Amino acid sequence: MWAKLENVFEQIGLEYSRQGSYSDASEYPESFFTFWNFDSPEEGFYDNEAKRTVWFWQVYYYTRNPATLYSMMDEFIRLAKAEGFIVEGRGTDIQSDRPDYPGRMIRIKYLEEYL
């Protein structure tokens, strides 16, 4: 499943890392994505065996170029849907630790069916 999310980031071509990877002293890239897997429950049980995992992710985009704030998230959404992710909505503005890096966040999910 991770390979599908990583493929979206690779297609966009910007740096990406787990949420919280940058310290206050870090040099931030001009624009970048971070992500966080906030839940991954199993479901679809039959005879006490799960049939799938539902992967929930929060994806964040930060940039020093506010002109790309919405367009880059729209590009992420387009590519995520092409990889089979379920995307509800267009995202939301988020606060950043640095005032010169506005951000957006979106929640996505992926249904990993067991064979």
C-alpha positions in Angstrom: 0.0 0.0 0.0 2.8 2.4 0.9 4.2 2.0 -2.7 1.0 3.5 -4.1 1.3 6.6 -1.9 5.0 6.9 -2.6 4.2 6.7 -6.3 2.0 9.8 -6.1 4.7 11.7 -4.4 7.3 10.6 -6.9 5.1 11.6 -9.8 4.8 15.1 -8.3 8.6 15.3 -7.9 8.7 17.3 -4.6 10.4 16.3 -1.4 8.2 14.3 1.0 8.6 12.9 4.5 6.7 11.8 7.6 4.9 14.6 9.4 7.1 16.0 12.1 10.4 15.1 10.4 11.6 18.6 10.2 12.9 20.4 13.4 12.7 24.1 14.0 16.4 24.3 13.0 15.9 22.4 9.8 16.3 24.0 6.4 12.9 23.6 4.8 12.6 22.9 1.0 10.8 25.6 -1.0 7.7 23.3 -1.2 7.2 19.8 0.2 4.7 17.2 1.3 4.4 15.4 4.7 2.1 12.5 5.6 0.8 10.6 8.6 -1.0 7.3 8.7 -3.5 8.0 11.5 -5.4 4.7 11.4 -5.4 1.3 9.6 -8.3 -0.9 11.0 -9.2 -4.2 9.5 -12.8 -4.9 8.5 -15.0 -7.2 6.5 -14.7 -10.1 9.0 -15.9 -13.6 8.2 -15.1 -16.6 10.5 -13.0 -14.2 12.6 -10.8 -13.3 9.7 -10.5 -9.8 8.3 -11.0 -9.3 4.5 -9.2 -5.9 4.2 -7.4 -3.1 5.8 -8.6 0.5 5.5 -5.6 2.8 5.4 -6.3 6.4 6.5 -3.7 9.0 5.8 -3.4 12.8 6.3 -1.3 14.4 3.6 0.1 17.9 4.1 1.5 20.3 1.6 3.6 23.3 2.7 5.2 26.0 0.4 6.8 29.4 0.4 5.0 30.0 -2.8 1.3 30.6 -1.9 0.3 30.7 -5.6 0.8 26.9 -5.7 -1.1 26.1 -2.5 -4.3 25.0 -4.1 -3.1 23.9 -7.5 -0.5 21.5 -6.0 -3.0 19.9 -3.7 -5.4 19.6 -6.7 -2.6 17.8 -8.5 -2.0 15.5 -5.5 -5.8 14.7 -5.4 -5.8 13.9 -9.1 -2.9 11.5 -8.9 -4.1 9.9 -5.7 -7.4 9.1 -7.3 -5.6 7.6 -10.2 -3.8 5.3 -7.8 -7.1 4.1 -6.3 -7.2 6.3 -3.2 -10.5 7.5 -1.9 -10.4 11.3 -1.6 -13.3 13.1 0.1 -13.2 16.9 -0.5 -10.6 19.3 -1.6 -8.6 19.7 1.7 -8.4 22.4 4.3 -6.0 25.2 5.1 -3.7 24.4 8.1 -1.4 26.4 10.4 2.3 26.0 10.0 5.1 26.3 12.5 6.6 28.9 10.2 4.5 31.9 9.1 6.3 31.9 5.7 5.1 28.4 4.9 1.3 28.2 4.4 -0.1 24.7 4.2 -3.1 22.5 3.2 -4.1 19.1 4.4 -6.3 16.4 3.0 -7.4 13.0 4.4 -7.4 10.1 2.0 -8.0 6.4 2.4 -7.2 3.2 0.6 -8.9 -0.2 0.8 -6.4 -3.0 0.7 -8.3 -6.2 0.0 -6.8 -9.5 1.1 -6.6 -12.3 -1.4 
